[in-house]
Amino acid sequence: MSKNKVPSQLGYIMPAEWEPHEATWISWPKNQDSFPEEILPDVERTYIEMISALRKSEKVNLLVDDEESEKRVQKLLESNNIEKGNIIFHKIETADVWFRDYGPIFIVRKSPTGKEMACTHWIFNAWGNKYDDLKQDAGIPDKILVKNTSIFKVPIVLEGGSIDTNGLGTFLTTEQCLLNKNRNPNLNKIEIEKYLKDYLGATNTIWLKSGIDGDDTDGHVDDIARFVNNNTVLCALEKDKNDSNYKALKENFDLLNDAKDQGGNKLNIATLPMPKAVVYEGIRLPASYSNFYIANRAVLVPIFNDPNDNEALGIIRKLFPEREVIGINCRSLVYGFGAIHCATQQQPSTTQHP
């Protein structure tokens, strides 16, 4: 493999989330700044539900700090009658759970036997240098050892939650995040698009504007708009004109209605409601149904004990008729400023029939 060539020149592209997975990567929660003592048990229950749903159709690569942590998690799984099959423990110490943002982003290319996978390792600066204690997670991609897998290091800051793709070259992102001066202050839109093209195979980047209120990541797209098939985007829309999210979400919706895919075709835009504001000690948290995760046979959707939970689940069920759509209570998980999609990362399958 030529060291002078970027992944796209070698035929690699980031696949869509709904394409077959070999595994999902997650990190066990324990950071008490993100999840105080009174909240952490609820967050652990959320993780138990996630693992239970995921392990039925794909491997779960679970990061724990040490042997003691592994034994404790195994006891929790046993007490909840969850079989160990498909759950693989990795003793890799992490600062926090947001694996999508600091872990590798996987890319694939066609091979004679199916697909060949590689990793891309982007710079993680804890969401614009906001949390110095979480910067240690920047080294996690180098510790994720997937057999016979090349790793491409990318010399710019980018988190996995800031992008979404249809697997055919069209990507969604936001100006608030990728053009933020706390990420790559010397890069403009065209230069960032070049990195997305070189390392992830992006040929068409759709720039939305801003994210939701309470999002400390500066507008990650996985809280506002997601591809659900090759040409359909599910876009969060706030119905209450007095809500602080109304204007930004309406602007993104209008931009998507004018956007086109990699072939120049208009996109289909479906809408998803927002839950009512989730507030903890006077701070609004980034609660959004858009932070769902598409697994092999299931879609895990964050819910918030909200009147709109059932409407959101119904919309997603219609879009994924072949998958079980599972609502998982994330009121405690979102206290750490993220939800299910933020905490997961898909590892694509490299065989034709996983």
N, C-alpha and C positions, 0 to 999 in steps of 0.2 A: 504493500500500500504506500503510495507516494505521500511523503510528509508535506509536500508543497501544495497538495490539493485540499480544498475544503470539502466537507461532506457532500454538499450538493453536486459537486463535480464528480464525485465517486458514486452518485446515484442514490444517496440517502435522502429521506424525507421524514418529517414527523408524522406518524399516522394519526388518524382520528381516534378519539377516546373509545368509540363504540367498536372499533376493530378488535379482533381477538387478543386477549391478554394471556401472557404466561403467568403473571403475578401482579399483585398490588403491594407497594411498599408503604409502610407506616411506622411511626415511632411512638412508643408507649408514653402516655402523659405522666409528668411528675413535677414540672416546673411550678413552684408555688407562687411565683410572681404572676404567671399567667393564670393559674388555677389555685386560689387560696384553699386552705385546709377544709373549709366548709363546702367548697365547690368540687374539689378533686374527686370524691367518690362518685358523684353524678357523671363527671367526665369519663371516669373509668367504665361506668355502666354503658355510656354511649359507645366507647371503644369495643366493649364486649359485643354489643349489638352489631357493630360494623364488621368485626372479625367473623362473627357467626354467619352473617349474610354472605360475606366475600368468600369464605373458605369452601363453600358448596360448589363453586364453579371455577376457582383459580387458586393458585398458591397465595399465601399471605406472608410476605417477608417482613417480620416484625423486629424492629430495633429496640433492644433493651440495654441498659447501662452495664449490667454485670450479671454474674451467676445468681446473686441474691434476688435481683429484679426478675430474672427469668423464672425462678422457682415461685415467686409470689404471683406472677401473671399466670403461670400454669395452674396454680391452686384456684385462682379466680375463674379460669376457664372450666376447670373440673367442677367447681361448685355451681356453675351455670349450665352444666351438662353439655358442654361444647367439646366435641371430639378434637383430638390434636392433629388429625390428618390435614395436610395442606398448610399447616402453620409452621413456618420455619423461623426460629429465633436467630438473631444476629447480635452478638454482644459488641455493640458499637455505641459508645457514649454520645449522647446528644444534649444540647441545651434546651431544646423545645420540640414541639411536635410538628411544626409546619413543613413537612417533608417536601411538598410540592415546590416550595420556594427555594429550598437550599439543596435538595437532592438533584441527581442527574436528570436530564430530559433525554428520553430514549428516542432514537431514530432507527429507521430500517431501510434496507434496499433489497431488491429481488436477488435471489441466488438460485442455482440449479435445484436445490432441495426444498426451497420455500422462501425464507427471508433470512437476511443476516442483520444482526443488530449492532448498534454502537451507542455510546453515551456522549452527550455533550455536557461539559462542565462550565457553567457560567459563573461569573463573580457574584457572590452574595455579600451585601454590605448591611444586612439587617434593616432592610426597607429604608434606605436613605440615611444610614448611620444613626438610626433612632435608638437602638438598643445594643450598647457595646457588649453586654454579657451574652448576647445571642450570636455574636459574630463567629464564635468557635464552630458553628454549624457549617461555615463556609467550606470546611475540609471534608465534609461527609461524602461527596461524590468520589473522592480518591479512595475511600474505605469500602465502597460498594463494589465488591469483586464479583462480576458476572463472567463466567468462564468464556475465554476466547473472544472477549469484547473489547474493541478499541475505544479509547476515550479521547475526545477532541476538546481541548481547552479553548474557551472563547474569551477574548480580552475585554469584555464589557459586562456591566452589571445588568442582570435580568433575573426575575423570579418566574417560576412556572405558572403562577396564578395570574400573571400579567398578560398571558396570551391564550388563545383558543383557536383550534384549526378544524377544518373539514377533511383533512388528510389528503387533499388534492392540490394544496398550495395556497389556499385562501386562509388568512389569519385575521383574527380580531384582536385589537389592543386599544389602549387609551392614551391620549396625549398627556393626561394628568400624570400618568405613571412613567411611561417610557421617555417622555420629553422633560421629565422633572430634573431640575438642576442638582438634585441630591443623588441622582443615579449616574448619568453620563453627560456632564455639563458641556463637554466639548463636541458632542455629536448632535447633528441635526436629523430631521425625519428621514431624509434620503439615506444617510449613512447608517442609521439604525435598521432601515429596511434591508440594506445590503447584508448586514449581519444575520438578519432573520432568513434571508434567501440563502446565504452561504452555508449556514449551519443547520437550518431546519427545513429548507426547501420552499420557503415562502416565495411565491411569485405574484401574490396579490394581497396587500395589507390594507385592511379597513380600519381607519382610525376613528374611534369614538372619542368623546370629550372627557367626561368626568365620571368618577365612581360614586358610591353611596356614602351618605353621612355616617360617620363613626368608623370608617375604614382607614386604619393606620398605615395601609400599604400604598396610599396615594392612588386609589382608583383601579384596583385589580379588576380585570374584565370578567373573572369568574363569579363575581357578585352581581353582574348586570346583564350579560348577554352570552349565550352559549350555542354553538352548533349542536343540533340533534340529529341531523343527517346531512348528506352532501350539499343540499341547497336550502336548508331551513335553519333559521336562527330563532331561538327562544329568548325573548327580550323582556326583562323586568320593567313593569310600568306601575307607577304609583297613581291611584285613583283620586286621592285626597289632594286637592290643589293647595291646601294649606300646609302640607307636609314638606319638610326640607328637601326631600328627594324628588319631588314632583318635577321641577324644572329640568334637572340634569337627566333624569330618565326619559323624559319626553324628548329632549334634544337628541339623545342617543337613538331612540326609536325612529325619529325622523331621518337621521343619518343612515340607519340601516335600510329604511324604505327606499332610499336613493342609491344604495350600494349595489355592486354587482360582484359576481363570483369570478373565478379565474378564467372563465370562458366568456365573460362579458354579459352573462345572464343575470336578470334581477333575482334577488333572493326572496324566499318565502319567509315572512316575519310573523311568528306567533308570539303572543304575549302571556306573561306570567305575573300574577299579583305580587304585591309585597306584603309581608306581615306588618302589623302595627309595630310602632317603635318598641324595641326591647331596650330598656334602660336599667342600669345597675349603678346605684349610688350617684345618680345624677348624670351619668355618662351614657350616651347613646352608643349601642353596640351595632356592628355591621351584620344584622340579621337579614338574610336573603334566601329565598327558595332556589335561586340560580346556582347556589353553591352545592349542587348535587354531583354525584359521581356515577359514571356509567361503567358498571362491571360486566363480566361476560354474560350473566343471566339475570342480572338485577340492576336497578337504579336506586341508589341510596340518596334519599332526599331529606335535607334538614327541615324539621318542623319545630314550632315554637309555642305550642298550646294556644294557637291563635285561630280566630274564626276563618281565616283564609287558608288554613292548612289543607282542608279537604279539597278546596277549589284547585290549589296548586298541584296536589297529588293527582287529581282527576285529569288535569291538562297534561301532565307528564305521562300518565298511563296511556292516554290516547296516542302520544307520540312514540311510545315504546311498547307496542302491543305484545311483542315477543319476550319481554323481560318483566320480571316481578318488580314492581315499584314499591319500595319500602320506606315509609316515613320513620325517621329517627329523631327523637327529641334532642335538640341542640341548644336549648336555652343556656345550659351551663358551659358547653363547649365554646359558644360564641363570646363568652366572657373573655376568652383569650384572643379575641378579635379575628376569629376564623371559624370555619365549619368543615364539613366532610370533604369537600374538594380540596381545600387548603391542606388537609392532613394526609392526603393520599397521592400516590403517583403510580401510573400504570406502566408496567413493563410489557411491551408487545410480545406476542407469540412469534416464533420464528419458523413454525411449521404451518403447512397448509390447513391442517385439521387439528387444532389444539385439543 
